[in-house]
């Protein structure tokens, strides 16, 4: 039988629809709090972000149930504000840490970088809980269409299709620079050795039928739902 070049399924190539660890220029689309199930009361601050538009690129649908909203114009990603959840506790030296105060410090610095510090100050004594504060930040969206330069760290994990995906968070700032600044302000340079936790390579001992298939695009495991 002759080999066909026309009846092959698509897959693999093209610009990924999701962000990988590295240096990026992004805007914020939404924010929310997510429970960290291993510590009672602990929260991750999640930030849905998007890069600048990419010419000739068609991203994920903005709303999979409403095609009229179109597609994202850039790559998207879901970042944790920090690798570790915000929680009440103590440091090894006995210093008390308070979840809500830690979150407010992050939000203060984040709004300063965004140029939206006036919005932050205007929220003084308006919200009884951190949940209310984050909801107001998301709903008021003072961050809308403001771009930041950012260094994104992450950890590899195997997605449902068998391809490597990334759990993402904002890199921790250091003496080498800030993890995020206003666009053009200059941020720390991404280092794979420092900012990427790689997945352990599994030794292949045998092949089965699933190893001989054409994989879907690597971005298919990502969803904003």
Secondary structure, DSSP 8 states (H G I E B T S, - for coil): ----SSS----S-S--SB--SEEEEEEEEEEEEEE-TTSTT-EEEEEEEEES--TT----BS-TT-GGG-B-SS-EEEEESSSS-B--EE-TT--EE-HHHHHHHHHHHHHHHHT-HHHHHHTTTT-SSHHHHHHHHHHH-TTTT-EEEEEEEEEEEE-TTS-EEEEEEE---BTTB-SEEETTS------HHHHEE-----------GGGSS----GGGG----
